[in-house]
Amino acid sequence: MLRRTLIHLLPVLVPLASQAQFPAAPPDTLPTWQETIAFYEHLARERHGAHLLELGHDDGGQALHLFVLADGSPCHPDSIRAQDKNILWITNGIHPGEPDGVVATMQLVQALLDNDQLMGLLSRTAVCVVPTYNVSGALATGRPSRPDQNGPVGHGVRTTARNLDLNRDFAKRDSRNARDLVQALTFWDPDLYVETHVTNGADHTYHMELLTTHPDKLDKGLAAFLGGVLLPTIHDRLGEKGIHTFPYFELMGEVPDSGLTGFIDSPRYSTGFNALFDRLGLMTESHMLKPWPARVAATRETLVAVLITMDRHADLLMATRAAARLRTSTTARYGLDHQFDTSAVEELPFAGYAFTYEPSAVSGLPRLKYDASRPVDLQVKWMDRIAPRVVVEKPAAYLVPQAWPEVIARLRESGAPSRVLARDSVMTVEEMSISNYLSSRGPVEGRTLHRQVEVDIRTVERTFRVGDVLFPMGHPTDRYVVSMLDPRGEDSFFAWGFFDTVLQRKEGFSDYVFEDRAAELLQRDEALRLALEARRQADTDFAADAHAQLQFIFDRSPWAEEAYRLQPVFRVP
């Protein structure tokens, strides 16, 4: 039997201008995780076309659920596709302190089942809902969090039982949550992925900021669908409801007047990760200071607009995505490590609030204070064009030695086709040596993160063993595989420290012994002697460091460590 707060949540209906009806949100209290799951269990038990599955587990051991609305279709992606439908995926509670989507989606699915007008939106679309993704974070309601947010009572915290932020974990997948979710995404392969959030940041008049897969990283057809079909429909729908929207932004300075930038959603984030599989991605970011019922309404109406788009343009979305996947499997090169184009700055109208600087009651120093009673219309600088730092030629395949099972498992979980070598084989491959990189000063989500990676590539013959794994190209997963296996990718396996053992020297030498061997090498190898001299001429610190010069020779000698700085993933040309 549903508990009292959930009973309050469901039957109270409020008419909207479209005459569709939605259950009202409680004024200040969030349903618990148990109540949320009970709600979906009730629908799955009582309503045709509603199904509740377990897709995996949380870091804390609790079950992760998937609720599927597949009106007239069996609860399986193949059956859904056979009925000429697309799939919408909604993930709630990735940050349980940002709970607006939890209730907004409960309202939506109840209305889809009860309201004839809305039920028609399921004729060409099946809906998959993760009611709460970060269960252990949702259960931590006794820990205060998000002091800047205007309700509701009973929300959880941002991180899992392992203290991981799940929306930084899609590429590396250190959490049990992410491992299981990605396998479910691989199985269902949704056409459009939505994730619900509440944003922090500057105060302004907008109820909703929309963060999408960055169009400069998308397939051209999907980018056109995003900018020409999906976003206009969302803006029109929300505009009809009096809900004002703006692209998700970050500040160039302290206030919007200083200028705004868009957001580069690298593969660690859900939208950036899904883009690698030619899935459209959208995050709803309702504003923290707006009243909770208004934030829930803005989130819900965004979801309705997404469903309207998928219903009206079902065939176009299907064809656009199929063409994108074909292009991904045949494209010869991909861009990695996207950066803002600082020369591409335009102006946008922005509906903000006036602000002042007043003495702080805490420090006595000036503090920023927005005045929500004084809206102001601004023209702000806007920087949102991005370009890849490096463009990578796609090889015929990658070969990953079996010594790296964590990497092999993640590639396979994401659907990348593979073949295990059946015999020892000598192959001509390209190996990538790490010539330069920068590392984070402290841990980032439990790992050292590397960036601005540079590589030297050379062609060699190597012997690979039975059991090593080949990942051939020519598939819709190619962009994902290249992004994860080329160390220059901003969220590659190298970037996230999966291969950090090759960055540490394991062998060494005693200077007084190696001096004689080094001298012999220089006598026999004129090229080495000239290289050493050139380095001394170019670097005065090096010229004054005897050990550094011995190390220079050692690294180019027969005794050099083969594995040092060599990423143990090989390109098959």
N, C-alpha and C positions, 0 to 999 in steps of 0.2 A: 504494500500500500504506500502511495506517495505521501511524503511528510507535508506538514502544514504549509511551509514556505513555498513548496513546489505547487501545491494546490492553489495557492495565491497567485503563482506565476502564470498559470495556464489559462483559466477560463475567462478572465477579465479582458474583453475585447474593445479596441478603440478603432473607430472608422477612420480611414484615411481618404484623401481626395480621390484616389483611384478606386475607392470602394472595397479594396482588399482589406482584410482585418488581421491584426496581429495581437497575440497576448501581450498584456502590459508588463513592463519590467517592475519589480519591486522598487520602492522609492530609494532605498539606500543599502539593501542587503543582497549579497551575491549568494546563489545556491551553493551548497558545498559540493565537493567532487562526488560524494556518495549520492546526493540528490540529483545531480546532473546525470549520472549513469542510470539511476533509477528511472528518470524521465525517458531516456532512450530505450531502456529495457521495456518499459510500458508500451511505447510506440511499436517496438519490434514485435511484441507479443500480440498486440491488439489490431495492428493496422496492416493491410495488404500492401506489399511492396516495400515495407520497412524491415531492415535487417540490422542486427547488432553483432559484430564480430570482434574477436581479439586479434590485433595485428602484431603484438609483441609485449614487451615489458619496459617499465621505467627503471632508471638506475636504482631506485629504492625497492624494486621487486614487484611493484604493483602492475596490474594489467593495463596495457594500452588498448583502447577500444577504437573501432571504426564503425560508424553508422552509415548505412547505405540506403538511399532512396532510389529504387529502380522500378518505377511504375511499369507494370506489364512485362518486365524482363527478369530472368533469373539473376541471382546475385553473383555474377561472374563477369569480368571484363569482356571476355570473348562473346558471351551472350548479349551483352549490352551493345558491343560494336556490331554484332550481327543484326541488331534492330535499328541500325543506322543512327546511333546516338553518340554524342560526345560525353565526356566525363568532367565534371567540376569537382575539385578537391578543396575542402576548407579545413584549415588547421587552426584550432583555438588553443589558448592557454600555453603557447610556447614560452611566454613570460606570464605566469599566473598573476603577477601583480598588475597586469594589463588585461582585465577580464571582459571587456565590453563584448567581444565576439562570442563568448560563452553563452550569454543570454540572448544576444542578437540572433545567433544561429538556432537556438531553441525556439525562439519566436518564429523564425523563418520556416523550420521544418514542420512545426505545428500547423502553421497557416497553409503550407503546401499540401498537407494532408486534409485540411478542413475546408479550404476555400476553393470553389470551383474555378474561379478566375485564375488563381495562382497555380492550381494543380496542372493547368495546361502547359506550364513552363517545364514540366517533366516529360513532355512528349518527345523531345529530341535531346534531352540531357538527363543523365543520372548524376546524383549528388553523393559524394563521399565526404563524411564529416569525421574529423578527429575531435571528440568533444573536449578533451583536455590532454594536451601532448605532454606537458611537464607535470606529471601527477605528484611526484614528491614535492615539487615546489608549490603546487596547489594545496597540499595538505599542511604546509607550514604556515598556517594562518595565525599562529601565536606570536610570530616574529614581525615586528613593525617593519614596514617597507614603503617606499614611494611617498615620502612626506609632502611632495609637491602636488599630489594627485587629489582631485575632488571626488572621493568615494570610488567604489562602494565599500561598505563594511564587509570584512571576511575574505578579502583577496589574499593570495599567497605571495611568494617571493619569486625572484627572477631565475634562480638557479636550481639545478637538480640536487639529488642527494649526494652527488659527487662534486657539487659546487661548479658545475659546468653551465655555461650559457648556451642553450640549444641552438640559438640562432647565430652561433659562430661555429657550429659543429657539423655542417652538412658535408664539407669537403673531407675533413680528417676523421670524423665519426668516432670520437673517443667514448661517447655515451652509448649505453645500451639502447636508449631511446632512438638515437639517430640511426644506428645500425638497423633496427627493426623498421623504422619509418621508411628508410630508403629502399629496403627490400619490398615494402608494400607499394611504394611509388613505382618501382620497377614492374611489379606485377600488374597494377591497375593502369599505369601510364596515363595519367590525366592530361587533358588538353589544356586546362587552365587551373592554376594553383593559386589559392587565396589564403593569406595568413592574416590574422587579426591582432592588432596592437593598439597601444595608447602611447602617444608621443610626448616627450619632454621638450623643452626648448623655449624659444621666445613666445611671448603672449601676443595674440592677434585675434581677429574676428572670426577666423575660419574654424569650423567644427571638425573638418576632416582634411588631412593631408594624404595624398595617394602616392605610394612608392611602387613603381613598376620595375620589371626587368628593364634595364637601360636599353633604349632602342638602338644605340650605336653598337651594342654587342649582339643584337638579335639578327636572325635571318631577315632579309629585306622584306619578305612577304609577311612575316609575323609582325615586324615593326610597323608595316602599313596597317595591318589589322588593329594593332594596339592603338596607334595614333589616330587612325581614321574611322574606327568603328567602336572599339570598346570604351576608350576614354570619353569620347563625345556622348555616348549613351549614358555613362555614369554621371557626367556633369549635368546632362539634361534632366535625368531622373532626380538627382539631388537638388538641382535648382528648382524644380517644380515643388519640392517639399520645403523650400526655404533653407536648405542646408548648403552652405558655401564651402567650396573646396579649393585646394591649392596643391601643387606638387610638393612632395616631401622635400625639405631643404635643410641645409646646414648654414650657419652664419659665417660670413667672412670676418666679422668682428664681434662686438658684443650685442648689437641690436640689428634689426633688419635693415635700417638705413645704411649700414655699412656694406650691404650687398649679400647675396645669397648664392650658394652653390647647390647643385643637385647632389645625387648620391651614387657612388660607384658600387654596385652590388656584386662584389666578387663571389666566387663559388662557395665561400664559407656561409653565405646567407642563402636563405631558401630561394629567393627569386633568381639570384645569380646561378645557383646550382641547377635549378630547373631549366634555365635558359640553355644549359649545355645539352639538354635533351629536346630542344625545340618545344618546350612548354612555355606558355605565357605565364608570367608570375605577377602577382599583385599583393601588396601589403596595405591594409587599411590602418591608418594612424590617426585615430580620433584624438582631439586635444585634451590634455590632462586637466585643464582648469574649467572646462565646460561641465555642466551638470551631468551626472551619470546617465539619467534617462535619455537626455539629448544625445549623448555619445553613443548609447546603445542604438537609438533610432538611426543615427547617421551610419553606423556600421551595418545595420540591417538593410537600410535602403541601398547601400553600396552593393551588398550581396544580391538583392533583388535586381539591381541594374545589370549585374554580371549575368544572371540567369536570363534576363530579357535579351541581352546581347546574344547569348549562346542559342536562344530559341529562334530569334529572328534571322540569325546568320549562321545557322548550324552547318549548312552545306559549305559555305565559304570558309568557316573555321576548319572544317574537316579537310577540304582541299588545300588550304593554305598550309596547314601543318604537314600534310603528306608531302607537299612540294618541298617544304623546309627540310624534312628528314631526308629526302632524296638528295637535296643539295649538300647537306652535311656529309652524307656518305660518299659524295663524289668530289667535294671541294679539295683543292690541292694544298691550301695553306690556311692557317688560323692565326688570329691576333691574340696575344697574351699580355697580361700585366697592363691593364688599361689605366690611363692617366688623364687628368683634365687638360684640355686645350686652353691654356690661359689667354690665348689671343682671341678666343671666340666668346665675347661678352656682349650680351644684349640687355635690354631693359624690359621689366614686366611691371604691370600694375599690382600693387600689394595693399590690401586693406588691413592696416595695422592699428595700433593704439599709440597715443602720445605717451611720452615717458619723460621722467625727470631723474636727476641724481640728488639724493638727499643724504644727510648724515646718518650713518648706521648706528642703531642703538646697541650693536654688539661691539664694533670696532671703532666707531667714531669717524670712520673714513666714508667717502661717498659710496652709496649703494644705488643700484638701478631699481627704479620703481615704475611699472607700467600703470597707466590710468585707463581702465576699461570703460570709463564713462566718456572718454574722448577719442572716438575712432577717427583715424586719419587715413586719407588715400595717398599713397606714395608711388613713385616710380623708382624701382630698385634695380641695381645691377644684378644680372642673372648669368651664371656660368654653369653650363651643363653639357657642353660638347666634350666627348672623350675620344681618345685614340690609343691603340695598343703601343706599348713600348717596344715590342718585338713581334715580328711576324715569322711563324715557324712553318717550314715545309713539312708536310705530312709524309712519313715514311710508308713503306708497304706494310710494316708491322713493328711492334715492339716486342722485345723478349725480356721477361722478368725471371731471373733465377729463383728456384724454389726456396732459397734461403730467406726470401722476403715474403712469407705467407700473409702478413697483415696487408700488404699492398695487393697481392693477388686476390685475396678475399674481398677487399673493397671494390676492386674493379668488377669482379664477378657479381657481387651484390647489386651493382648498378646496371647489370645487363650486358656488359661488354663480352662479346663472343671470344672464346679462347680455345687453344689446342695445346695439349700436353705433349712434349717431345717423347716419342716412343723409343728412341735410341740416342746414344751419344752422337753428337753432330758437330762438325767443324763448319762454321758459318762466317761469311763476311758481313761485318756489322759496323755501325758507327757508334763509337763510345763518346760519352760526354764528360769531360773533366771540368770541375768547378774552378774557374779562374779567379772569380771575385764574388763577394757577397757581403751584405750587411745583416746584422742580427739584432733582434730586440734586446734591450738592456735587461729586461726582466721577463718572467714567464707571461705568455699570452695564452689564456685558456689551457694552462697546464703544460705548455710546450714553448720552446724557443722558436720564434718565427723569423725566417730568413727572407730578405727582400733584395731587389736590385741585383739579382743573380746573373752572372755572366759565365759562359761556358766556352771551352775549346772543344771542337768536334773533329775526330780523326777516324779514318777507316782502317780497321784491323781485322785479322782473322782470330776467332776465339773458338774454343771448344766448349760446347754446352752439354749438359748431362741429361740423361733420361729423367723426366720429371720436371724439368724447367718448362716454363709456360710462355707460349706465343700468343700475342693479342693482335690478330690481323686487322688491318684497316679495311675500309669499304663498307662501313655500317653506320646506322644513325647515331651510334654511340661514339663516333670518331672524335668529335669535339671534346667530349668528356675525357676520353683516354689521353689525348694530346695535352689537355690542360692539366691533367694530374701527373703525367709521366715526364713532361718536359720541365726541368727544374726552374726554368724562367717564368713559369706560371705563378701568379701571385698567391695562389692557394694550392700549389702542387704538393705532392707528397714530400718532395725535398724541402719546400718552403716550410712545411709543418714539422720537419725534424724526423721524418721516418727513416732517413738515411744518415743521421748524425754520426754514426760510428765511423763513417768514412772521412769525417772532418777532423779526426784526431789521429796524430801520428802514433804508431804502435812500435816502430823500430827507431833506433838511434845509433850514435857512434861516439866513441871517445875521441875528442879532438886530437890529442897527441898521437893517437894511432892512425887516424884517418888522414892526417897531414901528409904522410908519405904516399898513401894511395891516391890522394887528390893531386899531388904533384905529378905522379905518373900519368894520371888521366889527362892532365892538361898538356903534357908532353906529347901524348899520342893523339889527342883530339883537338885539332886546330879550331874547329867551329866552337867547341866548348870554351876554349881559351878566349876567343874573340867575344863570345857572349858574356863571359865573366867580366872582361875588361869594359865592355860597353855598359854593363850594369854599374860598375864602379864609377865610371865617368858621369853617369846620369844621376847617381844617388850618393851623396857625400856621407850620409849616415851608414849606408851599406859599405862604403869604402873603408870606414873606420871600424867595422865590426868583423873580426876574424871568423867568429863562429858562423855568422850569417853567410859568409862567402863559402865556408866549408859546406854549409847546408845547401847552398845553391848548387854546388858540384855534386853533392850526394843525391839530390833530387833528380839529377840528370845522369846518374851512374847506374851500372847494372844492379847495385844494391838498393835502389830506390823502391819504396813501397808501392806496389802496383795499385793497391786499393785506395791509397790516400787521395782524397778529393775526386775519386772516380765514382760517379753515380752508377750504382749497379743495375741499371736499366739500359738496354741497348736498342738502337734503331736498326731495323732491317731494311736496307735500301731497296 
